[in-house]
């Protein structure tokens, strides 16, 4: 049996390649990586009626301030998001989806639902429950280790 870390890396790489290829075919190359994660996060927050600060993106994606800053700058340049300064804290900036991105979100959502269905095809509910339990344990183990 392969080691879990090798298996996770192998499947992660395969998923990344497939998502990248399929996203490109549909005209959303940007949605396959971190930019897509930010778009989904912002969309979810907007649906909940929540405003999002840059630091919320940083925490959600578990990335550093500098990586977040570069990601946000790139997304703003690409016309996916826009920023507004907080009226109460000049250092804080709110992040919003542009109207053009909002218009494409449903197509992107359908795309990722298709990817999810492909991923779990042939896997029973019981097997998925075990998978999620094991993944949660992996997460807890790594979280504990990173805090040592």
DRENTORKOL-3810 file (N, C-alpha, C; in nm, 4 decimals):
REM DRENTORKOL-3810
@n.u->0.0839; n.v->-0.1191; n.w->0.0000; ca.u->0.0000; ca.v->0.0000; ca.w->0.0000; c.u->0.0879; c.v->0.1248; c.w->0.0000
@n.u->0.0507; n.v->0.2209; n.w->-0.0827; ca.u->0.1249; ca.v->0.3463; ca.w->-0.0896; c.u->0.1096; c.v->0.4241; c.w->0.0407
@n.u->0.2015; n.v->0.5137; n.w->0.0643; ca.u->0.1920; ca.v->0.5997; ca.w->0.1815; c.u->0.0880; c.v->0.7082; c.w->0.1548
@n.u->0.0114; n.v->0.7478; n.w->0.2571; ca.u->-0.0962; ca.v->0.8462; ca.w->0.2374; c.u->-0.0502; c.v->0.9768; c.w->0.1722
@n.u->0.0641; n.v->1.0267; n.w->0.2123; ca.u->0.1118; ca.v->1.1533; ca.w->0.1563; c.u->0.1350; c.v->1.1416; c.w->0.0061
@n.u->0.1922; n.v->1.0305; n.w->-0.0368; ca.u->0.2143; ca.v->1.0086; ca.w->-0.1800; c.u->0.0820; c.v->0.9989; c.w->-0.2550
@n.u->-0.0147; n.v->0.9302; n.w->-0.1955; ca.u->-0.1457; ca.v->0.9151; ca.w->-0.2589; c.u->-0.2172; c.v->1.0495; c.w->-0.2701
@n.u->-0.2114; n.v->1.1295; n.w->-0.1638; ca.u->-0.2749; ca.v->1.2618; ca.w->-0.1668; c.u->-0.2119; c.v->1.3499; c.w->-0.2740
@n.u->-0.0801; n.v->1.3444; n.w->-0.2821; ca.u->-0.0101; ca.v->1.4249; ca.w->-0.3825; c.u->-0.0470; c.v->1.3788; c.w->-0.5232
@n.u->-0.0513; n.v->1.2479; n.w->-0.5432; ca.u->-0.0816; ca.v->1.1915; ca.w->-0.6746; c.u->-0.2222; c.v->1.2316; c.w->-0.7206
@n.u->-0.3220; n.v->1.2147; n.w->-0.6340; ca.u->-0.4590; ca.v->1.2482; ca.w->-0.6726; c.u->-0.4760; c.v->1.3995; c.w->-0.6862
@n.u->-0.4098; n.v->1.4750; n.w->-0.6000; ca.u->-0.4169; ca.v->1.6213; ca.w->-0.6088; c.u->-0.3626; c.v->1.6718; c.w->-0.7412
@n.u->-0.2525; n.v->1.6137; n.w->-0.7846; ca.u->-0.1916; ca.v->1.6534; ca.w->-0.9120; c.u->-0.2837; c.v->1.6190; c.w->-1.0288
@n.u->-0.3405; n.v->1.4999; n.w->-1.0258; ca.u->-0.4315; ca.v->1.4562; ca.w->-1.1318; c.u->-0.5558; c.v->1.5456; c.w->-1.1389
@n.u->-0.6121; n.v->1.5779; n.w->-1.0233; ca.u->-0.7291; ca.v->1.6666; ca.w->-1.0187; c.u->-0.6926; c.v->1.8034; c.w->-1.0741
@n.u->-0.5787; n.v->1.8548; n.w->-1.0323; ca.u->-0.5350; ca.v->1.9868; ca.w->-1.0788; c.u->-0.5225; c.v->1.9903; c.w->-1.2312
@n.u->-0.4587; n.v->1.8893; n.w->-1.2888; ca.u->-0.4417; ca.v->1.8849; ca.w->-1.4347; c.u->-0.5755; c.v->1.8776; c.w->-1.5068
@n.u->-0.6654; n.v->1.7938; n.w->-1.4568; ca.u->-0.7964; ca.v->1.7781; ca.w->-1.5195; c.u->-0.8777; c.v->1.9066; c.w->-1.5090
@n.u->-0.8799; n.v->1.9673; n.w->-1.3913; ca.u->-0.9560; ca.v->2.0911; ca.w->-1.3716; c.u->-0.8990; c.v->2.2016; c.w->-1.4597
@n.u->-0.7680; n.v->2.2113; n.w->-1.4643; ca.u->-0.7031; ca.v->2.3133; ca.w->-1.5473; c.u->-0.7410; c.v->2.2959; c.w->-1.6947
@n.u->-0.7339; n.v->2.1725; n.w->-1.7432; ca.u->-0.7665; ca.v->2.1442; ca.w->-1.8832; c.u->-0.9131; c.v->2.1754; c.w->-1.9136
@n.u->-1.0030; n.v->2.1261; n.w->-1.8293; ca.u->-1.1462; ca.v->2.1469; ca.w->-1.8516; c.u->-1.1852; c.v->2.2938; c.w->-1.8356
@n.u->-1.1256; n.v->2.3615; n.w->-1.7393; ca.u->-1.1559; ca.v->2.5038; ca.w->-1.7182; c.u->-1.1115; c.v->2.5856; c.w->-1.8396
@n.u->-0.9967; n.v->2.5501; n.w->-1.8950; ca.u->-0.9465; ca.v->2.6223; ca.w->-2.0122; c.u->-1.0411; c.v->2.6051; c.w->-2.1304
@n.u->-1.0919; n.v->2.4820; n.w->-2.1497; ca.u->-1.1870; ca.v->2.4560; ca.w->-2.2584; c.u->-1.3105; c.v->2.5451; c.w->-2.2470
@n.u->-1.3515; n.v->2.5723; n.w->-2.1231; ca.u->-1.4731; ca.v->2.6503; ca.w->-2.1001; c.u->-1.4473; c.v->2.7993; c.w->-2.0848
@n.u->-1.3216; n.v->2.8380; n.w->-2.0899; ca.u->-1.2893; ca.v->2.9803; ca.w->-2.0825; c.u->-1.2743; c.v->3.0353; c.w->-1.9427
@n.u->-1.2583; n.v->2.9480; n.w->-1.8419; ca.u->-1.2262; ca.v->2.9981; ca.w->-1.7098; c.u->-1.0965; c.v->2.9397; c.w->-1.6565
@n.u->-0.9892; n.v->2.9682; n.w->-1.7255; ca.u->-0.8591; ca.v->2.9188; ca.w->-1.6802; c.u->-0.8282; c.v->2.9611; c.w->-1.5375
@n.u->-0.8651; n.v->3.0834; n.w->-1.5051; ca.u->-0.8332; ca.v->3.1402; ca.w->-1.3745; c.u->-0.9025; c.v->3.0687; c.w->-1.2591
@n.u->-1.0072; n.v->2.9929; n.w->-1.2870; ca.u->-1.0866; ca.v->2.9350; ca.w->-1.1784; c.u->-1.0289; c.v->2.8061; c.w->-1.1220
@n.u->-0.9245; n.v->2.7533; n.w->-1.1842; ca.u->-0.8717; ca.v->2.6246; ca.w->-1.1410; c.u->-0.7823; c.v->2.6350; c.w->-1.0177
@n.u->-0.7203; n.v->2.7477; n.w->-0.9941; ca.u->-0.6258; ca.v->2.7608; ca.w->-0.8838; c.u->-0.6753; c.v->2.8509; c.w->-0.7730
@n.u->-0.5825; n.v->2.9211; n.w->-0.7096; ca.u->-0.6183; ca.v->3.0069; ca.w->-0.5966; c.u->-0.7185; c.v->3.1169; c.w->-0.6327
@n.u->-0.7115; n.v->3.1676; n.w->-0.7559; ca.u->-0.8074; ca.v->3.2713; ca.w->-0.7940; c.u->-0.9494; c.v->3.2158; c.w->-0.7913
@n.u->-0.9658; n.v->3.0938; n.w->-0.8362; ca.u->-1.0969; ca.v->3.0299; ca.w->-0.8315; c.u->-1.1442; c.v->3.0084; c.w->-0.6890
@n.u->-1.0510; n.v->2.9727; n.w->-0.6005; ca.u->-1.0865; ca.v->2.9559; ca.w->-0.4597; c.u->-1.1360; c.v->3.0879; c.w->-0.4011
@n.u->-1.0692; n.v->3.1959; n.w->-0.4358; ca.u->-1.1103; ca.v->3.3276; ca.w->-0.3863; c.u->-1.2480; c.v->3.3635; c.w->-0.4408
@n.u->-1.2709; n.v->3.3385; n.w->-0.5690; ca.u->-1.4008; ca.v->3.3703; ca.w->-0.6293; c.u->-1.5133; c.v->3.2938; c.w->-0.5603
@n.u->-1.4921; n.v->3.1646; n.w->-0.5363; ca.u->-1.5951; ca.v->3.0850; ca.w->-0.4684; c.u->-1.6166; c.v->3.1337; c.w->-0.3255
@n.u->-1.5092; n.v->3.1673; n.w->-0.2566; ca.u->-1.5187; ca.v->3.2173; ca.w->-0.1193; c.u->-1.5966; c.v->3.3490; c.w->-0.1146
@n.u->-1.5618; n.v->3.4418; n.w->-0.2034; ca.u->-1.6309; ca.v->3.5713; ca.w->-0.2064; c.u->-1.7780; c.v->3.5542; c.w->-0.2417
@n.u->-1.8064; n.v->3.4671; n.w->-0.3359; ca.u->-1.9444; ca.v->3.4419; ca.w->-0.3758; c.u->-2.0252; c.v->3.3875; c.w->-0.2583
@n.u->-1.9677; n.v->3.2925; n.w->-0.1884; ca.u->-2.0343; ca.v->3.2325; ca.w->-0.0726; c.u->-2.0607; c.v->3.3382; c.w->0.0349
@n.u->-1.9607; n.v->3.4214; n.w->0.0617; ca.u->-1.9757; ca.v->3.5266; ca.w->0.1636; c.u->-2.0824; c.v->3.6276; c.w->0.1227
@n.u->-2.0840; n.v->3.6648; n.w->-0.0052; ca.u->-2.1845; ca.v->3.7607; ca.w->-0.0518; c.u->-2.3249; c.v->3.7034; c.w->-0.0367
@n.u->-2.3414; n.v->3.5748; n.w->-0.0673; ca.u->-2.4731; ca.v->3.5107; ca.w->-0.0519; c.u->-2.5191; c.v->3.5125; c.w->0.0933
@n.u->-2.4237; n.v->3.5068; n.w->0.1855; ca.u->-2.4560; ca.v->3.5118; ca.w->0.3281; c.u->-2.4736; c.v->3.6549; c.w->0.3775
@n.u->-2.4528; n.v->3.7523; n.w->0.2879; ca.u->-2.4659; ca.v->3.8925; ca.w->0.3262; c.u->-2.3479; c.v->3.9450; c.w->0.4058
@n.u->-2.2341; n.v->3.8786; n.w->0.3937; ca.u->-2.1143; ca.v->3.9189; ca.w->0.4676; c.u->-2.0195; c.v->3.9952; c.w->0.3764
@n.u->-1.9532; n.v->4.0954; n.w->0.4334; ca.u->-1.8467; ca.v->4.1637; ca.w->0.3601; c.u->-1.7163; c.v->4.0906; c.w->0.3903
@n.u->-1.6212; n.v->4.1018; n.w->0.2998; ca.u->-1.4969; ca.v->4.0260; ca.w->0.3117; c.u->-1.3777; c.v->4.1196; c.w->0.3073
@n.u->-1.2920; n.v->4.1063; n.w->0.4050; ca.u->-1.1663; ca.v->4.1803; ca.w->0.4084; c.u->-1.0560; c.v->4.0945; c.w->0.3470
@n.u->-0.9488; n.v->4.1602; n.w->0.3058; ca.u->-0.8346; ca.v->4.0863; ca.w->0.2505; c.u->-0.7862; c.v->3.9812; c.w->0.3503
@n.u->-0.7841; n.v->4.0159; n.w->0.4777; ca.u->-0.7359; ca.v->3.9196; ca.w->0.5787; c.u->-0.8263; c.v->3.7962; c.w->0.5889
@n.u->-0.9551; n.v->3.8107; n.w->0.5542; ca.u->-1.0451; ca.v->3.6944; ca.w->0.5520; c.u->-1.0021; c.v->3.5961; c.w->0.4428
@n.u->-0.9609; n.v->3.6500; n.w->0.3290; ca.u->-0.9119; ca.v->3.5662; ca.w->0.2185; c.u->-0.7857; c.v->3.4924; c.w->0.2631
@n.u->-0.6965; n.v->3.5649; n.w->0.3265; ca.u->-0.5717; ca.v->3.5073; ca.w->0.3772; c.u->-0.6001; c.v->3.3897; c.w->0.4707
@n.u->-0.6937; n.v->3.4089; n.w->0.5620; ca.u->-0.7267; ca.v->3.3038; ca.w->0.6583; c.u->-0.7968; c.v->3.1859; c.w->0.5914
@n.u->-0.8865; n.v->3.2140; n.w->0.4987; ca.u->-0.9609; ca.v->3.1073; ca.w->0.4309; c.u->-0.8686; c.v->3.0172; c.w->0.3493
@n.u->-0.7728; n.v->3.0776; n.w->0.2790; ca.u->-0.6827; ca.v->3.0007; ca.w->0.1932; c.u->-0.5581; c.v->2.9515; c.w->0.2662
@n.u->-0.5416; n.v->2.9933; n.w->0.3927; ca.u->-0.4244; ca.v->2.9540; ca.w->0.4719; c.u->-0.2949; c.v->2.9915; c.w->0.4002
@n.u->-0.2873; n.v->3.1185; n.w->0.3593; ca.u->-0.1680; ca.v->3.1678; ca.w->0.2904; c.u->-0.1163; c.v->3.2918; c.w->0.3624
@n.u->0.0074; n.v->3.3285; n.w->0.3326; ca.u->0.0697; ca.v->3.4425; ca.w->0.3990; c.u->0.0151; c.v->3.5748; c.w->0.3458
@n.u->0.0453; n.v->3.6814; n.w->0.4194; ca.u->0.0013; ca.v->3.8153; ca.w->0.3776; c.u->0.0586; c.v->3.8527; c.w->0.2417
@n.u->0.1856; n.v->3.8214; n.w->0.2194; ca.u->0.2477; ca.v->3.8603; ca.w->0.0921; c.u->0.1877; c.v->3.7828; c.w->-0.0251
@n.u->0.1609; n.v->3.6543; n.w->-0.0058; ca.u->0.0984; ca.v->3.5745; ca.w->-0.1117; c.u->-0.0428; c.v->3.6267; c.w->-0.1382
@n.u->-0.1153; n.v->3.6571; n.w->-0.0310; ca.u->-0.2506; ca.v->3.7116; ca.w->-0.0453; c.u->-0.2472; c.v->3.8439; c.w->-0.1197
@n.u->-0.1541; n.v->3.9292; n.w->-0.0837; ca.u->-0.1417; ca.v->4.0601; ca.w->-0.1480; c.u->-0.1181; c.v->4.0462; c.w->-0.2979
@n.u->-0.0267; n.v->3.9585; n.w->-0.3361; ca.u->0.0014; ca.v->3.9365; ca.w->-0.4786; c.u->-0.1189; c.v->3.8774; c.w->-0.5511
@n.u->-0.1869; n.v->3.7838; n.w->-0.4868; ca.u->-0.3056; ca.v->3.7213; ca.w->-0.5447; c.u->-0.4154; c.v->3.8255; c.w->-0.5672
@n.u->-0.4400; n.v->3.9084; n.w->-0.4682; ca.u->-0.5438; ca.v->4.0121; ca.w->-0.4776; c.u->-0.5084; c.v->4.1128; c.w->-0.5870
@n.u->-0.3825; n.v->4.1538; n.w->-0.5935; ca.u->-0.3397; ca.v->4.2482; ca.w->-0.6983; c.u->-0.3620; c.v->4.1897; c.w->-0.8376
@n.u->-0.3275; n.v->4.0618; n.w->-0.8531; ca.u->-0.3443; ca.v->3.9947; ca.w->-0.9823; c.u->-0.4926; c.v->3.9855; c.w->-1.0199
@n.u->-0.5750; n.v->3.9533; n.w->-0.9236; ca.u->-0.7184; ca.v->3.9403; ca.w->-0.9500; c.u->-0.7822; c.v->4.0752; c.w->-0.9812
@n.u->-0.7349; n.v->4.1788; n.w->-0.9142; ca.u->-0.7860; ca.v->4.3135; ca.w->-0.9423; c.u->-0.7444; c.v->4.3565; c.w->-1.0830
@n.u->-0.6199; n.v->4.3294; n.w->-1.1180; ca.u->-0.5692; ca.v->4.3623; ca.w->-1.2517; c.u->-0.6475; c.v->4.2876; c.w->-1.3602
@n.u->-0.6852; n.v->4.1620; n.w->-1.3314; ca.u->-0.7600; ca.v->4.0805; ca.w->-1.4272; c.u->-0.9081; c.v->4.1167; c.w->-1.4337
@n.u->-0.9517; n.v->4.2069; n.w->-1.3467; ca.u->-1.0909; ca.v->4.2514; ca.w->-1.3487; c.u->-1.1885; c.v->4.1580; c.w->-1.2793
@n.u->-1.1386; n.v->4.0722; n.w->-1.1906; ca.u->-1.2245; ca.v->3.9778; ca.w->-1.1201; c.u->-1.2821; c.v->4.0365; c.w->-0.9920
@n.u->-1.2062; n.v->4.1259; n.w->-0.9298; ca.u->-1.2477; ca.v->4.1851; ca.w->-0.8027; c.u->-1.2173; c.v->4.3342; c.w->-0.8037
@n.u->-1.2763; n.v->4.4041; n.w->-0.7077; ca.u->-1.2361; ca.v->4.5422; ca.w->-0.6816; c.u->-1.2288; c.v->4.5604; c.w->-0.5305
@n.u->-1.1534; n.v->4.6597; n.w->-0.4886; ca.u->-1.1290; ca.v->4.6839; ca.w->-0.3468; c.u->-1.1882; c.v->4.8175; c.w->-0.3046
@n.u->-1.2300; n.v->4.8244; n.w->-0.1799; ca.u->-1.2746; ca.v->4.9497; ca.w->-0.1195; c.u->-1.2125; c.v->4.9590; c.w->0.0186
@n.u->-1.1660; n.v->5.0788; n.w->0.0526; ca.u->-1.1074; ca.v->5.1001; ca.w->0.1846; c.u->-1.2166; c.v->5.0959; c.w->0.2908
@n.u->-1.1814; n.v->5.0440; n.w->0.4059; ca.u->-1.2739; ca.v->5.0421; ca.w->0.5189; c.u->-1.2891; c.v->5.1845; c.w->0.5718
@n.u->-1.4106; n.v->5.2282; n.w->0.5993; ca.u->-1.4287; ca.v->5.3638; ca.w->0.6524; c.u->-1.3757; c.v->5.3786; c.w->0.7949
@n.u->-1.3622; n.v->5.2672; n.w->0.8669; ca.u->-1.3179; ca.v->5.2737; ca.w->1.0058; c.u->-1.1701; c.v->5.2418; c.w->1.0259
@n.u->-1.1098; n.v->5.1711; n.w->0.9314; ca.u->-0.9689; ca.v->5.1324; ca.w->0.9433; c.u->-0.9036; c.v->5.1468; c.w->0.8065
@n.u->-0.8244; n.v->5.2483; n.w->0.7905; ca.u->-0.7644; ca.v->5.2783; ca.w->0.6597; c.u->-0.6702; c.v->5.1681; c.w->0.6108
@n.u->-0.6222; n.v->5.0840; n.w->0.7010; ca.u->-0.5334; ca.v->4.9747; ca.w->0.6596; c.u->-0.6109; c.v->4.8567; c.w->0.6022
@n.u->-0.7378; n.v->4.8465; n.w->0.6385; ca.u->-0.8203; ca.v->4.7332; ca.w->0.5950; c.u->-0.8908; c.v->4.7660; c.w->0.4641
@n.u->-0.9014; n.v->4.6636; n.w->0.3778; ca.u->-0.9709; ca.v->4.6813; ca.w->0.2497; c.u->-1.0723; c.v->4.5698; c.w->0.2315
@n.u->-1.1899; n.v->4.6104; n.w->0.1833; ca.u->-1.2941; ca.v->4.5145; ca.w->0.1501; c.u->-1.2733; c.v->4.4652; c.w->0.0076
@n.u->-1.3051; n.v->4.3385; n.w->-0.0157; ca.u->-1.2891; ca.v->4.2762; ca.w->-0.1471; c.u->-1.4276; c.v->4.2400; c.w->-0.1999
@n.u->-1.4554; n.v->4.2803; n.w->-0.3238; ca.u->-1.5846; ca.v->4.2526; ca.w->-0.3861; c.u->-1.5654; c.v->4.1917; c.w->-0.5247
@n.u->-1.6596; n.v->4.1075; n.w->-0.5651; ca.u->-1.6608; ca.v->4.0530; ca.w->-0.7009; c.u->-1.7095; c.v->4.1596; c.w->-0.7983
@n.u->-1.6512; n.v->4.1615; n.w->-0.9176; ca.u->-1.6998; ca.v->4.2529; ca.w->-1.0212; c.u->-1.8276; c.v->4.1956; c.w->-1.0819
@n.u->-1.9044; n.v->4.2812; n.w->-1.1458; ca.u->-2.0294; ca.v->4.2373; ca.w->-1.2085; c.u->-2.0050; c.v->4.1321; c.w->-1.3161
@n.u->-1.8947; n.v->4.1472; n.w->-1.3918; ca.u->-1.8673; ca.v->4.0503; ca.w->-1.4990; c.u->-1.8413; c.v->3.9110; c.w->-1.4423
@n.u->-1.7742; n.v->3.9025; n.w->-1.3292; ca.u->-1.7499; ca.v->3.7727; ca.w->-1.2663; c.u->-1.8805; c.v->3.7161; c.w->-1.2113
@n.u->-1.9606; n.v->3.8010; n.w->-1.1495; ca.u->-2.0892; ca.v->3.7542; ca.w->-1.0951; c.u->-2.1745; c.v->3.6908; c.w->-1.2044
@n.u->-2.1675; n.v->3.7464; n.w->-1.3247; ca.u->-2.2462; ca.v->3.6935; ca.w->-1.4367; c.u->-2.2027; c.v->3.5521; c.w->-1.4754
@n.u->-2.0768; n.v->3.5172; n.w->-1.4506; ca.u->-2.0237; ca.v->3.3851; ca.w->-1.4885; c.u->-2.0218; c.v->3.2839; c.w->-1.3743
@n.u->-2.0595; n.v->3.3262; n.w->-1.2548; ca.u->-2.0476; ca.v->3.2377; ca.w->-1.1388; c.u->-2.1317; c.v->3.1113; c.w->-1.1498
@n.u->-2.2488; n.v->3.1211; n.w->-1.2069; ca.u->-2.3330; ca.v->3.0022; ca.w->-1.2184; c.u->-2.2674; c.v->2.8968; c.w->-1.3077
@n.u->-2.2083; n.v->2.9411; n.w->-1.4195; ca.u->-2.1368; ca.v->2.8476; ca.w->-1.5074; c.u->-2.0198; c.v->2.7823; c.w->-1.4339
@n.u->-1.9464; n.v->2.8619; n.w->-1.3562; ca.u->-1.8334; ca.v->2.8078; ca.w->-1.2803; c.u->-1.8820; c.v->2.7096; c.w->-1.1744
@n.u->-1.9925; n.v->2.7432; n.w->-1.1094; ca.u->-2.0486; ca.v->2.6540; ca.w->-1.0072; c.u->-2.0859; c.v->2.5197; c.w->-1.0696
@n.u->-2.1518; n.v->2.5230; n.w->-1.1842; ca.u->-2.1890; ca.v->2.3991; ca.w->-1.2534; c.u->-2.0650; c.v->2.3181; c.w->-1.2914
@n.u->-1.9627; n.v->2.3881; n.w->-1.3366; ca.u->-1.8375; ca.v->2.3227; ca.w->-1.3740; c.u->-1.7797; c.v->2.2454; c.w->-1.2553
@n.u->-1.7706; n.v->2.3108; n.w->-1.1394; ca.u->-1.7113; ca.v->2.2444; ca.w->-1.0235; c.u->-1.8014; c.v->2.1343; c.w->-0.9680
@n.u->-1.9317; n.v->2.1472; n.w->-0.9864; ca.u->-2.0219; ca.v->2.0380; ca.w->-0.9480; c.u->-1.9967; c.v->1.9155; c.w->-1.0361
@n.u->-1.9707; n.v->1.9374; n.w->-1.1650; ca.u->-1.9365; ca.v->1.8272; ca.w->-1.2558; c.u->-1.8065; c.v->1.7603; c.w->-1.2128
@n.u->-1.7087; n.v->1.8414; n.w->-1.1747; ca.u->-1.5808; ca.v->1.7874; ca.w->-1.1288; c.u->-1.6029; c.v->1.7012; c.w->-1.0047
@n.u->-1.6827; n.v->1.7521; n.w->-0.9102; ca.u->-1.7131; ca.v->1.6754; ca.w->-0.7881; c.u->-1.7798; c.v->1.5424; c.w->-0.8220
@n.u->-1.8774; n.v->1.5455; n.w->-0.9128; ca.u->-1.9466; ca.v->1.4216; ca.w->-0.9510; c.u->-1.8489; c.v->1.3218; c.w->-1.0133
@n.u->-1.7588; n.v->1.3714; n.w->-1.0976; ca.u->-1.6583; ca.v->1.2831; ca.w->-1.1586; c.u->-1.5685; c.v->1.2219; c.w->-1.0523
@n.u->-1.5323; n.v->1.3014; n.w->-0.9555; ca.u->-1.4418; ca.v->1.2561; ca.w->-0.8503; c.u->-1.5028; c.v->1.1437; c.w->-0.7670
@n.u->-1.6306; n.v->1.1543; n.w->-0.7350; ca.u->-1.6925; ca.v->1.0562; ca.w->-0.6452; c.u->-1.7703; c.v->0.9465; c.w->-0.7180
@n.u->-1.7623; n.v->0.9443; n.w->-0.8509; ca.u->-1.8333; ca.v->0.8409; ca.w->-0.9278; c.u->-1.7892; c.v->0.7021; c.w->-0.8810
@n.u->-1.8865; n.v->0.6168; n.w->-0.8539; ca.u->-1.8563; ca.v->0.4808; ca.w->-0.8118; c.u->-1.8194; c.v->0.4664; c.w->-0.6651
@n.u->-1.8282; n.v->0.5744; n.w->-0.5889; ca.u->-1.7961; ca.v->0.5710; ca.w->-0.4460; c.u->-1.9272; c.v->0.5791; c.w->-0.3678
@n.u->-1.9475; n.v->0.4858; n.w->-0.2768; ca.u->-2.0726; ca.v->0.4832; ca.w->-0.1996; c.u->-2.0725; c.v->0.5914; c.w->-0.0910
@n.u->-2.1911; n.v->0.6187; n.w->-0.0382; ca.u->-2.2044; ca.v->0.7155; ca.w->0.0717; c.u->-2.1225; c.v->0.6707; c.w->0.1929
@n.u->-2.1237; n.v->0.5412; n.w->0.2200; ca.u->-2.0486; ca.v->0.4876; ca.w->0.3338; c.u->-1.8982; c.v->0.5077; c.w->0.3142
@n.u->-1.8517; n.v->0.4814; n.w->0.1923; ca.u->-1.7092; ca.v->0.5009; ca.w->0.1626; c.u->-1.6713; c.v->0.6480; c.w->0.1744
@n.u->-1.7594; n.v->0.7361; n.w->0.1284; ca.u->-1.7328; ca.v->0.8800; ca.w->0.1415; c.u->-1.7270; c.v->0.9216; c.w->0.2877
@n.u->-1.8164; n.v->0.8677; n.w->0.3689; ca.u->-1.8168; ca.v->0.9006; ca.w->0.5117; c.u->-1.6847; c.v->0.8589; c.w->0.5764
@n.u->-1.6359; n.v->0.7409; n.w->0.5414; ca.u->-1.5070; ca.v->0.6943; ca.w->0.5936; c.u->-1.3950; c.v->0.7849; c.w->0.5440
@n.u->-1.3985; n.v->0.8189; n.w->0.4148; ca.u->-1.2975; ca.v->0.9070; ca.w->0.3570; c.u->-1.2907; c.v->1.0393; c.w->0.4338
@n.u->-1.4074; n.v->1.1007; n.w->0.4561; ca.u->-1.4095; ca.v->1.2298; ca.w->0.5257; c.u->-1.3610; c.v->1.2168; c.w->0.6699
@n.u->-1.3934; n.v->1.1059; n.w->0.7326; ca.u->-1.3461; ca.v->1.0831; ca.w->0.8694; c.u->-1.1933; c.v->1.0718; c.w->0.8715
@n.u->-1.1390; n.v->0.9965; n.w->0.7781; ca.u->-0.9933; ca.v->0.9805; ca.w->0.7693; c.u->-0.9268; c.v->1.1139; c.w->0.7355
@n.u->-0.9835; n.v->1.1878; n.w->0.6400; ca.u->-0.9258; ca.v->1.3182; ca.w->0.6033; c.u->-0.9277; c.v->1.4140; c.w->0.7221
@n.u->-1.0347; n.v->1.4112; n.w->0.8002; ca.u->-1.0424; ca.v->1.4960; ca.w->0.9193; c.u->-0.9327; c.v->1.4584; c.w->1.0186
@n.u->-0.9079; n.v->1.3294; n.w->1.0330; ca.u->-0.8014; ca.v->1.2856; ca.w->1.1230; c.u->-0.6649; c.v->1.3289; c.w->1.0703
@n.u->-0.6421; n.v->1.3165; n.w->0.9395; ca.u->-0.5173; ca.v->1.3661; ca.w->0.8804; c.u->-0.5007; c.v->1.5148; c.w->0.9109
@n.u->-0.6093; n.v->1.5897; n.w->0.8922; ca.u->-0.6054; ca.v->1.7345; ca.w->0.9169; c.u->-0.5687; c.v->1.7634; c.w->1.0626
@n.u->-0.6355; n.v->1.6966; n.w->1.1545; ca.u->-0.6079; ca.v->1.7180; ca.w->1.2974; c.u->-0.4633; c.v->1.6817; c.w->1.3308
@n.u->-0.4138; n.v->1.5716; n.w->1.2751; ca.u->-0.2752; ca.v->1.5308; ca.w->1.2988; c.u->-0.1776; c.v->1.6373; c.w->1.2506
@n.u->-0.2004; n.v->1.6891; n.w->1.1311; ca.u->-0.1098; ca.v->1.7892; ca.w->1.0744; c.u->-0.1216; c.v->1.9229; c.w->1.1470
@n.u->-0.2421; n.v->1.9571; n.w->1.1879; ca.u->-0.2625; ca.v->2.0813; ca.w->1.2634; c.u->-0.1877; c.v->2.0740; c.w->1.3959
@n.u->-0.2010; n.v->1.9606; n.w->1.4636; ca.u->-0.1315; ca.v->1.9402; ca.w->1.5910; c.u->0.0195; c.v->1.9477; c.w->1.5706
@n.u->0.0667; n.v->1.8831; n.w->1.4655; ca.u->0.2108; ca.v->1.8817; ca.w->1.4365; c.u->0.2627; c.v->2.0216; c.w->1.4037
@n.u->0.1832; n.v->2.1002; n.w->1.3310; ca.u->0.2280; ca.v->2.2344; ca.w->1.2920; c.u->0.2300; c.v->2.3309; c.w->1.4100
@n.u->0.1570; n.v->2.2980; n.w->1.5157; ca.u->0.1527; ca.v->2.3846; ca.w->1.6337; c.u->0.2618; c.v->2.3509; c.w->1.7341
@n.u->0.3339; n.v->2.2420; n.w->1.7121; ca.u->0.4401; ca.v->2.2004; ca.w->1.8057; c.u->0.5602; c.v->2.2904; c.w->1.7965
END
